[in-house]
Amino acid sequence: MISHPRLASVGIAGLGISVALTGCATASDAVTTTGSGGYADGDYTATGDYQAPSGAESIVVTVSLRDDVVTAVDVTGDATDPQAAEFQSLFAAGIASEVVGVPLDEISVSRVAGASLTTQGFMTALDAIKSEALDS
Protein backbone atom coordinates (compact mmCIF):
# COMPACT_ATOMS: atom_id res chain seq x y z
CA MET A 1 0.00 0.00 0.00
CA ILE A 2 1.40 3.38 -1.01
CA SER A 3 0.39 6.06 1.45
CA HIS A 4 1.70 8.95 -0.68
CA PRO A 5 0.70 8.37 -4.33
CA ARG A 6 2.14 11.74 -5.42
CA LEU A 7 5.53 10.80 -4.00
CA ALA A 8 5.41 7.46 -5.80
CA SER A 9 4.68 9.11 -9.13
CA VAL A 10 7.43 11.69 -8.58
CA GLY A 11 9.84 8.88 -7.76
CA ILE A 12 8.89 7.02 -10.89
CA ALA A 13 9.12 10.16 -13.03
CA GLY A 14 12.47 10.99 -11.46
CA LEU A 15 13.74 7.50 -12.31
CA GLY A 16 12.72 7.97 -15.93
CA ILE A 17 14.53 11.29 -16.09
CA SER A 18 17.58 9.82 -14.41
CA VAL A 19 17.78 7.04 -16.96
CA ALA A 20 17.41 9.50 -19.84
CA LEU A 21 20.09 11.82 -18.44
CA THR A 22 22.48 8.97 -17.79
CA GLY A 23 22.52 8.24 -21.49
CA CYS A 24 23.47 11.88 -22.20
CA ALA A 25 26.55 12.01 -19.97
CA THR A 26 29.94 12.35 -21.61
CA ALA A 27 33.44 11.81 -20.30
CA SER A 28 34.02 15.57 -20.05
CA ASP A 29 30.93 15.93 -17.82
CA ALA A 30 32.57 13.69 -15.23
CA VAL A 31 35.77 15.76 -15.20
CA THR A 32 34.30 19.19 -14.49
CA THR A 33 31.15 19.19 -12.45
CA THR A 34 29.86 22.30 -10.77
CA GLY A 35 26.73 22.93 -8.78
CA SER A 36 24.36 25.79 -9.36
CA GLY A 37 26.56 28.16 -7.34
CA GLY A 38 29.49 27.46 -9.59
CA TYR A 39 31.69 25.57 -7.13
CA ALA A 40 33.57 22.61 -8.55
CA ASP A 41 32.97 19.29 -6.85
CA GLY A 42 35.96 17.95 -4.94
CA ASP A 43 37.98 18.09 -1.75
CA TYR A 44 39.50 21.40 -0.66
CA THR A 45 41.89 22.22 2.16
CA ALA A 46 42.80 25.59 3.66
CA THR A 47 44.33 26.95 6.85
CA GLY A 48 42.41 29.38 9.02
CA ASP A 49 44.36 31.63 11.35
CA TYR A 50 42.84 33.32 14.38
CA GLN A 51 43.90 35.13 17.52
CA ALA A 52 43.38 33.36 20.86
CA PRO A 53 44.18 34.78 24.30
CA SER A 54 47.33 32.63 24.26
CA GLY A 55 48.46 34.05 20.89
CA ALA A 56 48.14 33.20 17.22
CA GLU A 57 46.52 29.84 16.45
CA SER A 58 45.43 28.04 13.30
CA ILE A 59 43.38 25.09 12.12
CA VAL A 60 43.45 23.12 8.90
CA VAL A 61 40.03 22.63 7.32
CA THR A 62 39.22 20.07 4.62
CA VAL A 63 35.80 20.23 2.97
CA SER A 64 34.28 17.87 0.40
CA LEU A 65 31.82 19.50 -2.01
CA ARG A 66 29.22 17.99 -4.30
CA ASP A 67 26.68 20.17 -6.12
CA ASP A 68 27.66 23.15 -3.93
CA VAL A 69 26.80 21.23 -0.75
CA VAL A 70 29.29 20.19 1.95
CA THR A 71 29.34 16.40 2.09
CA ALA A 72 32.19 16.02 4.61
CA VAL A 73 34.39 18.21 6.79
CA ASP A 74 37.57 17.57 8.73
CA VAL A 75 39.28 20.02 11.07
CA THR A 76 42.67 19.54 12.66
CA GLY A 77 44.47 21.89 14.98
CA ASP A 78 47.92 22.04 16.47
CA ALA A 79 47.53 24.48 19.34
CA THR A 80 50.30 24.43 21.92
CA ASP A 81 48.21 26.15 24.58
CA PRO A 82 46.15 23.54 26.48
CA GLN A 83 42.98 25.66 26.53
CA ALA A 84 43.22 26.46 22.80
CA ALA A 85 43.87 22.77 22.07
CA GLU A 86 40.75 21.83 24.04
CA PHE A 87 38.58 24.30 22.12
CA GLN A 88 40.01 23.09 18.80
CA SER A 89 39.22 19.51 19.75
CA LEU A 90 35.65 20.37 20.79
CA PHE A 91 35.16 22.38 17.61
CA ALA A 92 36.49 19.56 15.41
CA ALA A 93 34.11 17.09 17.08
CA GLY A 94 31.07 19.34 16.62
CA ILE A 95 31.46 21.08 13.27
CA ALA A 96 30.21 18.25 11.02
CA SER A 97 26.72 18.39 12.53
CA GLU A 98 26.60 22.11 11.71
CA VAL A 99 27.81 22.09 8.10
CA VAL A 100 27.44 18.67 6.43
CA GLY A 101 24.44 18.78 4.12
CA VAL A 102 24.44 22.59 4.01
CA PRO A 103 25.08 24.57 0.80
CA LEU A 104 28.53 26.19 0.96
CA ASP A 105 27.18 29.72 0.55
CA GLU A 106 24.74 29.25 3.46
CA ILE A 107 27.33 28.29 6.08
CA SER A 108 27.77 30.85 8.81
CA VAL A 109 28.80 29.63 12.24
CA SER A 110 29.73 31.79 15.20
CA ARG A 111 30.10 29.25 18.01
CA VAL A 112 30.47 25.48 17.85
CA ALA A 113 30.72 23.36 21.01
CA GLY A 114 31.61 26.46 23.01
CA ALA A 115 34.41 27.50 20.66
CA SER A 116 33.99 30.95 19.17
CA LEU A 117 37.58 31.87 18.31
CA THR A 118 38.22 28.56 16.53
CA THR A 119 35.08 29.32 14.54
CA GLN A 120 36.74 32.51 13.26
CA GLY A 121 39.59 30.40 11.91
CA PHE A 122 37.10 28.03 10.32
CA MET A 123 35.27 30.83 8.54
CA THR A 124 38.60 32.25 7.29
CA ALA A 125 39.55 28.83 5.90
CA LEU A 126 36.08 28.45 4.38
CA ASP A 127 36.49 31.74 2.51
CA ALA A 128 39.74 30.45 1.00
CA ILE A 129 38.03 27.17 0.08
CA LYS A 130 35.21 29.05 -1.65
CA SER A 131 37.72 30.99 -3.75
CA GLU A 132 39.60 27.84 -4.69
CA ALA A 133 36.42 25.94 -5.58
CA LEU A 134 35.24 28.80 -7.81
CA ASP A 135 38.56 28.88 -9.64
CA SER A 136 38.58 25.11 -10.23
Secondary structure, DSSP 8 states (H G I E B T S, - for coil): --S-HHHHHHHHHHHHHHHHHHTT--HHHHHS-B-TT--BSEEEEEEEEEEETTEEEEEEEEEEEETTEEEEEEEEE--SSHHHHHHHHHHHHHSHHHHTTSBGGG---S-BTTBSHHHHHHHHHHHHHHHHHHH-
